[in-house]
Structures are given as structure tokens and as C-alpha cells.
Amino acid sequence: MDVPHDQHHRPAEPGRGPFPRTALGDPRRDPGGRGPRPDRRQTTAANPLIQPSLFRNRGFVSGLVLGIAFFAAVAGLLYVVSLFLQGGLGYPPLRTALAGSAPMAAGIVIASIACYRLIGKLGRTLVLIGLLTTLTGTLGLWAAVHTQATATSPATIVPAVLVIGLGMGTCFGTVYDITLGDVTPAEAGSGSGSLTAVQQLANALGAAAVTTVYFHNSARPAQAMTTSLLIVVGVTLLCCCLVRLLPRAAQPQHH
């Protein structure tokens, strides 16, 4: 059968012929099969996953950095408290929970409930209060371990851990609400999702980093604990310096 001459030179249409288009893209334009670059899509798509304008918002970026640092620090703190109580003081799991986890959890719950109505009145000042409360409890725990070492008693551990929990609960309920305080409605969904993802990353990084410091000196548990606590103190102080860059207030609540 004779084939018209022009068909020998007609370019194949996308999706037809020996080069079918796949979910990864056109293989003639992307011979490696890697598909479209995510970073290019992020900057050129009509509806990107993360609104680029968020990163031109000083308040949002400051809150993002503060959130990464704070959540990383307290995630590591949670781990090393349990490690010290069990490995350093020889507490069984139940006593560890009663002396460490339970007071901290109680503080978080109490502060979260108490601060729900205060965020509208105090704004970013409430974040600073939470950070300073966390700092106070951490320094109290550091002083107890520094002076008593492996003879540290529950009578000094429980109050310090309770204060840490109060500070954490104050920040948990306010940091990201304040961070989103001056984003536009179009940016709110993207910003909230970004903050949630960053929090998960911070939890993993903080647990890994602080426990690594602890295990580096695990043969001397008191020294390992005090060193880890000083790292948490330093990070919390850094967070205090960032508070003034946050938006002054959260978005108004609509009921």
C-alpha cells in the first residue's frame, strides 16, 4: 500500500506513536523519565502547594523558625527526661511516668485550657510568657540535677517538670495562631499546612539531636542530663529573641 509522502515526515502527536505520553511526562522531552521538576511546578503552577508570598511575610517566617526551634527543643527534652529518670536514677517505667510524664502532661493540659481565652487579649506576649515559663522550669531541673546528680529526688523533679509542662502548653496553643496572624485568607490554608509539616520535622530532628548529646555522655548520666538541658535553655532563649518579630495578635475568631 502506498503511504503518502507527507506522512513520512509528520511529527508524532503527543500521546501517540512510538513515544506515548505517560504520567511522568513526554519521554522525548524528558528522556530520563524524571517528570516535571517539583520546584518548577511550585513556582509556575496556578495553585502551588505553598504560597510563595508566605516567605515574604516577616511574621510568618519568624514564627516558622521559632516553631522549628521550640518544638525541636521540647521534643528532645521529653526524651532525655525519661532517659535520665530510668537510666540515671534507676526508676522503673511506672515511677518514671509518675515523676516525669504525668506532671508534664498535666501542665500542658492546664495551660492549654487557661490560655484559650487569653490569646485574644495578650497576643504574642502570651508566647513570650510560655517560653519564659519553659525556661524557668528547665533551669530549675538543671539546678536540681547539677547539685544532686543521681541523688535527685522526685520532690525537686516533679515541680520543675510541671512548670515545663505549663510553658509548653502555653506555647503549643499560641505559637502557630500568632504566626498566622497577618496572613491573608488565600494564604491561610497553605500556611497552616506548612506549619504542621514543619512541626513534625522539628519533633524528629529535636529528638535525634538532643538524645545524641545525651548518649554521648551516657556513662555519666548527670553530666549528660545537664548538658542536654543547657542546649534546651539556649534554644529557648533564641526563641525569646524571635518573639518581637511575630505578628502582634492572632486572627480574630469567628463564631
Salt bridges, closest charged atoms under 4 A:
ASP6 OD2 - ARG10 NH2 3.51
GLU13 OE1 - ARG16 NH1 3.49
ASP26 OD2 - ARG28 NH2 3.15
ASP39 OD2 - ARG37 NH2 2.57
